[in-house]
């Protein structure tokens, strides 16, 4: 068995929980760690004080059971950080849910997490109430939750600040943090349906300490002892996403990192924040890189303070990448991770220059990895690609309330099958060359084709349907795309186009923005399937007739 290891080893304490980690920060209490779009600034001391006092007040008011579940349905904000830490402080489990979800999606999320308490923004409240009704019908064991307003005003529900006690709750102590859930994050994992990933205090603490050991030049507190040296990061990825959980919530406060939190992404606003705050790092999607490469953003805004661009998504063509890199003195930071790994598996250190574009750094200390041939179940030959299997202290034990999904993804010996097809270079650098899992990665989010197919199946105009990915070359991201066999009764060309447009309107009205069919709805003669009836998604577009929902049509001639 060929097992890949980090060059460094690490020991993770089992008795260190996330509230203790927060209180272990050695920085001055006045150190600013967050600023948001709601005109709020947060210091380390303020986070400790507010989280501890909220924990005390909420405990006095509700007497929650140990490991009670608390959904946090808020936009990126200081309030989000405070609520999550308060929940952890009182012994609860925070369940982050996107505040932009539709009522149906909220209902599905609540049915999976089954939170007893919900902190929500007042803007989301009407959709949430619809979602609760749906969740109660899906899960007979689920009881109506207590609702608390975390942002905004309400005349019907208490506001979070009304629970602030005079003194903080005592910092909790747990002898075995492996057994203490910290959060339930929703993820599609390696299969289509959403599941609740059971992330423990131990998983998060492990990933924080792994990052400190792996890249001390960037993250070590001793290396960031002066205010001028501290990392200043502009972050816009939703905080409900695991990609914006471990660093801003846990690692950042420990090492004095400051996050400038954008509730909603807008490119010009991002550039203004970088210029005003002299940010040293920023999250950077391929679409942002293209805009920097091909527009005059760098002439209109001073982005010279940026030293690191933390990138993700699809790789850029070399000519665009080179133009992007020529616009500043920054380095790109490549990484690889997933919800089930809390989330980081590999990371490009501040001192590394990757030999080949597309490489994603080396695996973190304490982790092990294998490359497995998906057909034989045996290790791939040296230098060959295979499914990436991982294990380590940051890898979760499974999914909540879902033993079937846990058994399917987590193998004997504690190995988790990521579903990504990868290679390791002789130096130990990871490259993702494909994936066996069917998820669409749209603007940084995972979209399960089966979820969208569930909405489309049974549509009166559709005989057969499958959803796959196409590439939006302008935005450099995958986008959901539907391929449909129309009912035989629809024969006129104009009527077919009208039907395709109606199908797209029907689906797009039910889902969040990143799940909409931005790749369109395309007519196909038939859908490719395996001998067992499963779609061959890579071949979905092969039988396209050329008609799509993007086509123009004379509405007067199109009669369905």
N, C-alpha and C positions, 0 to 999 in steps of 0.2 A: 504494500500500500504506500503510495507516494503522498506524503503530507507536507504541506508548505507551512513554515512557521516564520514569525517575526525574528529578527536578529536580537531583539530585546525580550526579556521576560519581565513579568510583573506579578505582584501579589495583591489581591483585592481584599480588603477587610470585609468580613461579613456583618460586622456590627456598626457600620457607618451608614446612617440614613441621610436622605436628602435635606432634611431640616438641619441636621448637624452640619452637613456640608456647607449650607448657606451661612451658618453661624461661625464657620471656620475661616471665613475670609479675613485676611490680614490687612486689608486696605483701610485707609481712614474712613470713618463713618460717613464723612461728607462726600466720598467719591461717587460721582454721578455714573449710574450704570444704564440708564434708559431715558429717552425723551420720545414723546409720541405726538401724533397729529391732533390730540385733544388738549394741547397746551399743558401737559403734565410732564414734570421732571422727577426722576426717582433716584435717590441715593441708596447706598447699601444699607445705611441705618434705617431709612424710611421703609425699605422693603422688609427688613427684619421686624420693625415695629408694627407695621400695618398687618403683615401676615400673622404675626403672633397674636395681636389684639383681635383680629377677625376670627382666628381660630378659637380664642377664648369666648368671644361673643356668640359665635355660631354654636359652640358646644353648649353654652348655657341655655340658648334659645331652643335647640332642637334635640339635645342629648343623642346625637347620631350614634349608631352602632359602630363598632370597630370595623374598618375597611368599608365604610359606607361609600356609595358611588355618587359623585357630583359632576354633572355635565357642565362644562364651561363653554357657552355659546356666545362668544364676544369677538369683535374685530381685533386686529393687532393693536395692542394698547398697554399702557402701564397697568390698567385695571386687570387685564388678563394675567399678567405676571403675579400680581398680588393675590388674585383668586386662587390660582394654581398652588402657590406656596401656602396659602391659608389652609387649603384642603389637605395638603400633605402634612402640615403641622398638627392638625387635629386628628390625624390617623386615617384620613379618607383616601379615596382613589379619584383622581380627576380624569374626566372623559371629555377630551376636546372634540367639539363638533363645529363644522363650518357654519357661520352665521348667515351665509348666503344661500343655503340649501332651500329647495322647495319644500312645501309641507309634506309631500310624499317621501322625499329623501330624509327629512327630519324624523318622520315616523319610523322609517327603516333603521336609522341610526339609534334612536331611542330604544327600539325593540331589541337591538343587539346589546347595547350597554346597560339598559334598564336602570338608569340613575334614579336615586331617591330624591335628589335635590338638583335644581338647575339654576345656574346663574346665567342670565341672558340680557342682551341689550333690548331696550324698549322697542326699537325699530323691528326687531325680529319676533317680538311677542305674538302678534297675530298669526304668523306662520307656525310658530312653535305650538300654539294652542291647537291648531289643526293637526299638527304632527303628533301631539300627545294622544289625541282621539284615535288616530290611525294606529299608533303603537299599542294602545290598550286593546284594540280589536285583534292585533297580530299576536300579542302575548297575553294569554289569560291570567298568567301569574303576576303580571306587572300591575302595580298600583299607581294611581295618579301622584306625580311628584310635587314637592314643594318648590315654588318658583320664587326666585330672588332677582331683582333688577340690578345688574352690574354696571350698566351704562344707561344714561337717560333717566326719564321720569315716568312714574306710573301712579295712578290713583287706586289701583287694585292689588298691587303687590309691594312688599317691603323692598327698600333699597339696601344695597350691600353695606353702605356706610353706617346704616342704623344699627349694625351689629358690632361696631367697634367697641371693645371693652377698654377699661382704663389701663389694664395691665395684660401683658401677653400670657398665653398658655405656656406651661413648662415645656421645654424642648423634649420631644419624645425620645425614648431609648428602646431599641429593638435588638435582641441578641442575634437574630438571624434574618437579615434583610432579603435573603433569597426567597423567603416565604411572605414578604410584604409587597403587595401590589402597590405601585405608584400611579400608574395611568393605564387606561384602556384606550388605545389608539385604533381607529378604524383603518383597515387595510384589506386589499384584495389578495395579498400574499402571492402565491404562485398560481392561484386558480381564480375563477371569475367572481364568485360571490364575496360580499364584504364580510369581514370577520373582526372580532375585537381582539387585538394583540395585547397579551398580558405582560406589561412591562413592570418589572420589579424595581425597588430602590437599588438593589444590587446591580441590576443591568445598567441603570443610569450612572451610578457611582463608578462602575467599572469603565464605562465609555469615557467619562470625564478623566479618570486617572490614566487610561490608555492614551488619550490625546496629550496629556501633560508629559507622559514618558516618551511618546513618539516624536513630538515636535516641541521640545522645551524652549528652543529659541523664540518660538512665537507665543507659546501659552504659559510658560513657567512664570509664577508671580515674581521670582527674583529677577527675571529678565525684563519685567514690566514695572520696576519699582518707582520710576519717575512718571509723573502725569503725562509728560510729552511723549513717552514711549508707549503708553497704553493704546491698545487697539481701539479704533473708533469705526464702527461698522454701520453701514446703511442696510437695513433689512426690510424686505417687502414680502417675502414668501409668507403665506398665512401661518400664524403661530400654531394653528391646529395641526399643521403638517409636521411630521417628525423631523424634517430637515431644519425646522426652526424651533426645536424644543431643547435639545441637550445643551447647545451652546448659549443661547440667550437666557434660558431659565436657570441653568446649573453651572456650567463652566464659566460663563461670563461674569456673574457676580463674584465667583471665587477668585478670579484673576484680575478683577477691576476693569474688565472690558466694557465699553459703552456702546449701546445699540441705539441708533436713531430709527425709530419704528414707524414705518409707513402703514397706515390702515388700508390704503388703497394705492396700487401702483399707478404711477403716471410718470413718464420718462422725464419730462421737463422738471417736475417737482423733485425727482430723484437727483438730477444734476444740481438743482438749487441747494439741496441739503448737503451734497458733497462739497460744493463750493463754500457754503456758509460755515459748515462745521469742520472743514479740513479733514474729512474722513480718510482713514488710512486703508480701508477695505470696503468692498461692496459686493453684494450678490450680483451675479451677472448671468443672464440667460443668453442663449444664442441670438435672440431677437435684439437685445440691448447691444450686444457686440456688433451686430450688423449695422445698427443705427449709428454707433460710434465710428465704425469703419467708413460708412458711406454718406454721412451728413457732416454738417459743420458744428456739431455739438461741442467739440473740444475748442472751437474758436469762440463760441458764445459763452461757455462756462469754463471755469478754472478747475480742472479735474487733476491737477498735478500732484495733489496730496495723496492720491490713491497709489498704494504700493502693491496691493493684491486684489485680483478679481477672482472671486470664488465662483467657478463656472459649473454648469451642468447642462443636461439636455443633449441634443444631437451635436455631433462634431461639425465644426465649420469647414467649408472648403478652404484649402490652403491659401488661396489668393485673398479671401475675405479675412481669414485669421491674421495673415501678415499685415494687412491694412489696419486692422484693429490694434495689433500690438505696436504698430508704428505711431499711434496717436498718443502714447503715454509711456512712462517708465515702469509701468506695472508688470507684475508676473501673474500668470494664471495659476490658480490652485485647483488641481484636479482631485476628485475624491470619488468614492463609491460607498453606497450604504443602502439601508432599507429599514423599515419600521421594526422588523424582527431582530435587528442588531443594534437598536437604540441610539443612533442609526449607523454609526461609522464603522466600516470594515477596512477601507484603505484611505490614505490621506497623503497628498504630496506635501512634504515638509517645506518650510520656508527656505531651506538651504539647497533643496534639490532642483536640478534641471532635468526633466524627464528626457531620456534619449530619443524617444519616438512619440510623436503626437498621437493621442488616443490612449496612452498609458495613464493609469489612474492612481499611481503611487503604490506603496507596499502595505501589506496587511499590518494591523496594529499589534502591539505587544499583547501576549496572552491569548492570541487567536491562532486557530489552525484552519487550514483549508485543503480541500481535495478537488481534483477535476475528474469527473466521472462520466464515462461513456453512457449516454442516455439509453442506448439500445441494449448494451450488454450488462450494464450495472457495475462494470469493472472500471478501475482507474484508467484514464486516458493515457496513451503512450507519452513519454517524455517529449515536451515541445508541442504536443497536439492539444486541440481545444476539447473542452468537456464541460459538463454542467458543474457550476461552482457549488460545492457543499462547504459549509462553514460551521465552526463551533467555537465557543469562548465564553467568558464571564458576562459579556454584553449581549449574548444571544438568548432570547426568551425561551421559556419552557413550553409555550404553546399559546393557544387561543382560548378566551374565556367561554365557558359554557358550550364548547364545541369540540368534543373528543374526536369526532370523525375527521375534521379538518386538521387537528393537531397530529393525528396518526398519519395522515397523508403527507404532511410536510416535514415532520421531524422523524428522522430515521434512528435506527439502533445505534447506540453509542453517543447520542446527543447531537448528531449531525443534522443541520438544516439545509434542505435543498433550495437554493435561491431561484432556480429556474433559468438563470442567466448562463449562457455559453461563453466561456472565458479561456484565456491563455495566461500563463506566467512566463515572463522572460527569464533567461538564465540569472539575471540580477534580482529577480523577485518582483518585478513590476506587473501589476494586473492590467489586462486589457479585456473589455467586453466585446465579443465579436458577434453576438446575436443573443436570442433568448428563446427558450422553449415555452415559457409562459406567454399567454396571449394578451397580456395587458397592453393598452395603448397609453403611451406616456405623453400627455397633452399639456403643454405649458407647465411642466413640473408636477402635474397631478397624474395619478393612475386612474384609468377608466376601464372598467370591465366590459368587454363586448357583450357578455351575456346579460348584463343589466339593461343595456339599451335594446337588445333583442327582445327582452321581456316586455318592454313597452310596445315594440313594433309587432310582435306576434299577435295575431288575431285582428290586426287592422283590416277593415273590409276591402281595401284595395290590394292587399298583399297576399300572394300565394305562397311565397317562401322568402326568407330574409336572413341575412347575416351581416354582422358589423365587423369592420376591420379598420386598419390605419392607413391613411395616406399622409404624405409629407407636404406641409405648407412651407414652400421654399422661401417665401418672403419672411415669415416669422421663425423659420428654422425649428419647427416642432411638428410632432405627429398630431393629426386631428382625426376624430372619429368620422367614419365614412360608412354609409349603408349601401348594401348591394341587394336589390330586390327583384324577385320574379313577380311581375304584376298578374293580377287575375286575368284569365283568358278572355273575359268579356271586354277588356279594355284593348281595343285594336287600333284606334285612330292615333296618329302620332301626336297631335295636339292634346288629345285626351290623356295620353301617357305622360306627357310632360306635366300637365296639370295634376295628375295623380302623384307624380314624384314630388312636386312642390307641396301638395297637401300632406303627404307623408312626413316631409321634413318639418312643416309647421306643427304637425301633431306631436312629434317627438320633442322638438325644441321648446315647446311650451311647457314641458313637464320636467325639464332638467336644468341644472346649473350651467353657467356659461361654458366651462371647460368640457362639459359633456355634450354640448350641442353638435349637430352634424355639420361641422364647418367644412368637411370634405365633400359635403353634398350627399344626395341620394341618387344612385346610378341603377339604371335598368340592366339586368343581365338575363341571358337566356336560361341559364341554370347555375346552380351553386356547387362547387367542387366539394366532395365529401370522401372520407376514408371508407374502408370496408365496414367499419363499425358505425358509420353514420355521422362522425364528427366532421366539422368544417375544416378544410385545408385553407386556413386564412391567408396564407401567402399567395394563393392563386385566385382569390375572390374576384379580382378584376379581369381575369382572362376572358370571360364570356360577355363583356360589356357590349351593349348594342350601340353605344354612343350617345344615348339619351340620358339626361340628368336633370336634376332640379335647378341647375344653373341656366338651363336653356330658356330662351324667350318663347312665349306662346301667345297667339291671339285668343284671348279668353272667350270671345264670341263663338269661335269655332270648336272650342273644347267642351264637349258635353260628356260628362261621366255617367 
